[in-house]
Amino acid sequence: MILRQLMDRDTATYTYLVADPVSRKAALIDPVLEQVERDLTLVEELGLTLTHVFETHVHADHITGAAMLRRRTGAVVVGSRLGAPCADIHTEHGDVIPVGALQVRVLATPGHTPESQSYLVLDKVFTGDALLVRDNGRTDFQHGDAGVLFDSVQGVLFLLPPDTAVFPGHDMSGICCSTIAEEKRFNAIARTSRDGFVAIMAGLHLEKPARMDLAVPANLQCGHPRPA
């Protein structure tokens, strides 16, 4: 598998390019609108054809590049059936989406938001905001639920093979990636009870993302900002 990890520094958002080296078909996971030109340049440089855009959830901190990428390349947008209605393919837990010979398996991992899902490709899992390196996504807006997030991490992600590589949606630690074994050992969500985790999350009192009021409605349209 061809894999590239890309960063939007303004929002500490990771975008991932994954591709089948034989068919040269490729997908982008969680693209950022301001980085579309960079992403398309990389696709061209590597001799790939972008066929899919995967969204892990409806983002609150940045506007997705999904709609622009679909318009520019004809790629189909994939997201949860509980998420943005603008997606071309609506998925649920256990669905498999082929990208060339690659099989992208959908893992429902709600909690950060109800529609949050992760994508398992070979021995790598792209976890969005559900599981971060030594951290996890917040649960205090967009119908987040700390108990549900705990269940998703413990009951879905932590059941993957220990050597599964974890590629998160954001850089919160300065560590670009991890493994399931590492997170089961070092992540705080692995060292507390469900009730304890719910209490911890309830006590954070975080400020809402700066672009949330613009990003959420735009991302429900796959990245088309709401008219002024």
C-alpha positions as CSV (number, residue, x, y, z in Angstrom):
1,M,0.0,0.0,0.0
2,I,1.1,3.5,-0.8
3,L,0.6,5.7,2.3
4,R,1.3,9.4,2.9
5,Q,0.5,11.4,6.1
6,L,-0.2,15.1,5.4
7,M,-0.6,17.9,7.8
8,D,-2.7,21.1,8.0
9,R,-0.7,23.1,10.5
10,D,-3.4,25.7,11.3
11,T,-5.7,23.0,12.7
12,A,-3.2,20.2,13.4
13,T,-5.3,18.0,11.1
14,Y,-3.9,14.9,9.5
15,T,-5.0,14.0,6.0
16,Y,-4.0,10.6,4.7
17,L,-3.4,9.5,1.1
18,V,-3.7,5.7,0.6
19,A,-3.4,4.0,-2.7
20,D,-3.2,0.6,-4.4
21,P,0.2,0.4,-6.0
22,V,-1.0,-1.9,-8.8
23,S,-4.2,-0.1,-10.1
24,R,-2.8,3.3,-8.9
25,K,-6.3,4.1,-7.5
26,A,-6.2,6.3,-4.4
27,A,-8.2,7.7,-1.6
28,L,-7.9,10.7,0.7
29,I,-9.0,10.5,4.3
30,D,-10.2,13.7,5.9
31,P,-8.9,16.3,3.4
32,V,-8.8,20.0,4.4
33,L,-10.2,22.6,1.9
34,E,-7.2,24.9,2.1
35,Q,-4.9,21.9,1.2
36,V,-6.7,20.6,-1.9
37,E,-4.1,21.9,-4.3
38,R,-1.3,20.3,-2.3
39,D,-3.2,17.0,-2.2
40,L,-3.9,17.0,-5.9
41,T,-0.3,17.8,-6.7
42,L,0.8,14.9,-4.7
43,V,-1.7,12.6,-6.3
44,E,-0.4,13.7,-9.7
45,E,3.3,13.4,-8.7
46,L,2.8,9.8,-7.6
47,G,0.9,8.9,-10.8
48,L,-2.3,8.1,-9.0
49,T,-6.0,8.5,-9.8
50,L,-8.1,9.8,-6.9
51,T,-11.3,7.7,-6.8
52,H,-12.5,8.1,-3.2
53,V,-12.7,10.7,-0.4
54,F,-13.4,9.2,3.1
55,E,-14.7,11.3,6.0
56,T,-14.3,10.0,9.5
57,H,-17.0,12.4,10.8
58,V,-18.5,15.9,10.4
59,H,-15.6,18.1,11.5
60,A,-16.0,21.2,13.6
61,D,-12.5,22.6,13.4
62,H,-11.9,22.8,9.6
63,I,-13.8,22.7,6.4
64,T,-13.4,19.5,4.4
65,G,-12.1,19.5,0.8
66,A,-14.4,16.7,-0.1
67,A,-16.8,18.7,-2.4
68,M,-14.0,20.4,-4.3
69,L,-12.1,17.1,-4.7
70,R,-15.3,15.5,-6.0
71,R,-15.8,18.3,-8.5
72,R,-12.2,18.4,-9.6
73,T,-11.6,14.6,-10.0
74,G,-14.9,12.8,-9.9
75,A,-14.0,11.0,-6.7
76,V,-16.9,9.7,-4.6
77,V,-17.3,10.9,-1.1
78,V,-17.8,8.2,1.6
79,G,-19.2,8.8,5.1
80,S,-21.4,7.4,7.7
81,R,-25.1,7.0,7.1
82,L,-25.6,9.1,10.2
83,G,-23.4,11.9,8.9
84,A,-23.5,14.4,6.1
85,P,-26.2,13.7,3.6
86,C,-24.1,15.0,0.8
87,A,-21.9,11.8,0.8
88,D,-22.2,9.6,-2.3
89,I,-21.8,6.4,-0.3
90,H,-23.3,6.1,3.2
91,T,-21.7,3.4,5.3
92,E,-22.1,1.5,8.5
93,H,-20.0,-0.8,10.7
94,G,-18.6,-3.7,8.8
95,D,-19.0,-2.3,5.3
96,V,-16.0,-2.7,2.9
97,I,-15.2,-0.2,0.2
98,P,-12.7,-1.3,-2.4
99,V,-10.0,1.2,-3.6
100,G,-8.4,-0.8,-6.4
101,A,-7.2,-4.0,-4.7
102,L,-7.3,-2.3,-1.2
103,Q,-10.2,-3.2,1.1
104,V,-11.2,-0.3,3.3
105,R,-13.2,-1.7,6.2
106,V,-15.5,0.6,8.1
107,L,-15.5,0.5,11.9
108,A,-18.2,2.5,13.6
109,T,-16.5,4.3,16.5
110,P,-19.1,6.9,17.7
111,G,-18.7,9.1,20.8
112,H,-16.8,12.1,19.6
113,T,-19.8,12.5,17.3
114,P,-22.6,10.0,16.7
115,E,-21.4,9.4,13.1
116,S,-17.7,9.0,13.8
117,Q,-16.1,6.0,12.1
118,S,-12.6,4.7,11.6
119,Y,-11.2,2.9,8.5
120,L,-9.1,-0.2,8.7
121,V,-6.8,-0.8,5.7
122,L,-4.6,-3.9,6.0
123,D,-2.8,-3.5,9.3
124,K,-3.4,0.2,9.7
125,V,-6.4,2.0,11.2
126,F,-7.3,5.6,10.6
127,T,-9.2,6.7,13.7
128,G,-10.3,10.3,13.1
129,D,-11.0,11.9,16.4
130,A,-12.0,8.8,18.3
131,L,-8.5,7.6,19.3
132,L,-5.6,10.0,19.2
133,V,-2.0,9.3,20.2
134,R,-2.0,9.2,24.0
135,D,-5.4,11.1,23.8
136,N,-8.9,11.0,22.5
137,G,-11.4,13.3,20.9
138,R,-13.6,15.6,23.0
139,T,-17.3,14.8,23.5
140,D,-18.9,18.1,24.6
141,F,-20.6,19.2,21.4
142,Q,-22.3,17.7,18.2
143,H,-24.1,15.2,20.4
144,G,-20.8,13.7,21.7
145,D,-21.0,11.1,24.4
146,A,-18.1,10.1,26.6
147,G,-19.5,6.8,27.6
148,V,-20.1,5.8,24.0
149,L,-16.6,6.9,23.0
150,F,-15.2,4.7,25.8
151,D,-17.1,1.8,24.5
152,S,-15.9,2.5,20.9
153,V,-12.3,2.6,21.9
154,Q,-12.4,-0.4,24.3
155,G,-14.9,-2.5,22.4
156,V,-13.8,-1.8,18.8
157,L,-10.4,-0.3,18.4
158,F,-8.7,-2.0,21.3
159,L,-9.8,-5.4,20.0
160,L,-7.7,-5.0,16.8
161,P,-4.4,-6.8,16.7
162,P,-1.8,-5.2,19.0
163,D,0.5,-4.4,16.1
164,T,-2.1,-2.5,14.2
165,A,-0.7,1.0,13.4
166,V,-2.9,3.9,14.6
167,F,-3.1,7.0,12.4
168,P,-5.1,9.7,14.2
169,G,-7.0,12.7,12.9
170,H,-5.0,15.2,14.8
171,D,-1.6,15.8,16.2
172,M,-2.1,16.3,19.9
173,S,1.2,14.9,21.2
174,G,3.8,15.6,18.6
175,I,3.9,11.9,17.8
176,C,2.6,11.2,14.3
177,C,1.3,7.6,14.8
178,S,1.2,4.8,17.3
179,T,0.0,1.2,17.6
180,I,-3.0,-0.4,19.4
181,A,-0.5,-2.0,21.8
182,E,1.0,1.4,22.7
183,E,-2.4,3.0,23.2
184,K,-3.6,0.2,25.4
185,R,-0.6,0.7,27.6
186,F,-0.2,4.5,27.6
187,N,-3.5,6.1,26.7
188,A,-5.5,7.4,29.6
189,I,-8.7,5.9,28.3
190,A,-7.1,2.5,28.9
191,R,-6.3,3.3,32.6
192,T,-9.7,4.2,33.9
193,S,-13.2,2.9,34.2
194,R,-16.1,3.9,32.0
195,D,-17.6,6.0,34.8
196,G,-14.2,7.5,35.5
197,F,-13.7,8.5,31.9
198,V,-17.1,10.1,31.7
199,A,-16.3,12.1,34.8
200,I,-12.9,13.2,33.4
201,M,-14.5,14.3,30.1
202,A,-17.3,16.2,31.9
203,G,-14.7,18.2,33.9
204,L,-12.7,19.5,30.9
205,H,-14.7,22.6,30.1
206,L,-12.9,23.3,26.8
207,E,-13.6,26.3,24.5
208,K,-15.4,25.4,21.4
209,P,-13.4,25.2,18.1
210,A,-12.9,28.7,16.6
211,R,-14.4,27.8,13.2
212,M,-17.1,25.5,14.5
213,D,-20.1,27.7,13.5
214,L,-18.8,27.9,9.9
215,A,-17.3,24.4,9.6
216,V,-20.2,22.2,10.8
217,P,-22.8,23.6,8.4
218,A,-20.3,23.6,5.5
219,N,-19.2,20.0,6.2
220,L,-22.8,18.9,6.2
221,Q,-22.6,19.9,2.6
222,C,-19.2,18.2,2.1
223,G,-17.4,21.5,2.3
224,H,-19.7,24.0,0.6
225,P,-19.8,27.0,3.0
226,R,-23.2,28.4,3.8
227,P,-24.0,31.5,1.8
228,A,-23.6,34.8,3.8
